């Protein structure tokens, strides 16, 4: 039986994922929801390398959101960051909508 070590798999062929925690200013909540839902819909509809795009709100902390995205490869994620809908997201992020800096974790799921 042959086994492949994860360390010998090229990074560009591994599934690539990110988890993000976002603390949104209450007065920016509706803007955030509009932008992130648009980004989610466009990502899943137009990017073949997108596997998952999940957004949820913390059950005990209003305006704290969690974002989980998975792409077939890191290259697919890099492509995502060059799309028009991502540019809209980045523009929103540059408008000071958060109470603290987003926490971003990047990883390769096993």
N, C-alpha and C positions, 0 to 999 in steps of 0.2 A: 504494500500500500504506500503510495507516494503522499507526502505532505509538503505544503508550501509554507514557509515561514512568513509571517506578516512583514518582517523587516526586509525581505527580499522582493516584495511586490513594489513596483514603481509607484510613487505617490500619485501620479496622474491617473492611475487605474483604480485607486481605492475610492470607495464611497466617501464623500466629504460632507460633514455636517457642522452646523453651528447652533448653539443655544444662546439666546440673548435675553437679558432682563432689562426692562425699560420702565422707568418711573416717570410717568407723564404728568405734567402740570394739569390740574383739574380744568382750567380754562382752555386747554389745548386738546382735551379728550376727544371731542367730536372730529376735530381736524385729523388727529392721529388715526382714529378708526377709519375715516374715509381714505386716507393715504395708504395705510397698511392693508386694508381689504382690497384696494385697487392693485397694489403690488402683488398680493397673494393671487388674485384672480389672473392677472396677466402672466405671472411667473408660471403658474400651472397650465395655463392655456397655450402659451407660446414658446415655452422652453422645454424641448424634449429631454434634456438632462436633469430637469427638476423632478425629484421623487416625492418630497413632502414639503409643505409650507403650512405650519400650524401656528395659530395665534390664540392665546388665552389670557384671561385676567385672573389674578390671584383672588382666591375666594375670601380671604380675610383682609386684604389690603387694596381698596379701590384705587384705580389708576396705576397699578403695578401690573405690567403685562409681560408675558413670556412668549418668545418667538423661537420656533424650532424649524430649521430648514435642512433638507438633505438633497444632495445632488449626486449624480452618478460618479462624477469625478471633480477634482479641484478645478480643472479647466472649465467644466460646466458652471461652477460657481463664478469663476472669473468672467465668463461670458455674461452671466446674470448681472454683474456689476457694471456692464457696459450698455444695458438696455435703457430705453426711455422711461419705463416705469420705475427702475431703480434710481434714475436721475431725479425723478419726482420725489422719491423717498429721501434721497440725500439732501435735496433742497429743503424739505421739511425739517430734517435733522439739524440743518444749519440755522434754523430760525429760533433756536433756544427753547424747544418744547419740553425739555426734561428737567426734573428737579435734581437729578444727579446724572453723572456720566453713565451711559449704558455699559453693562457688563457683558462682554462677548467671550464665549468659549468655543474654540474651534477644535474639531476632533474627527478621527476616522472611526466610525462604528465597527465593532467586531462582528 
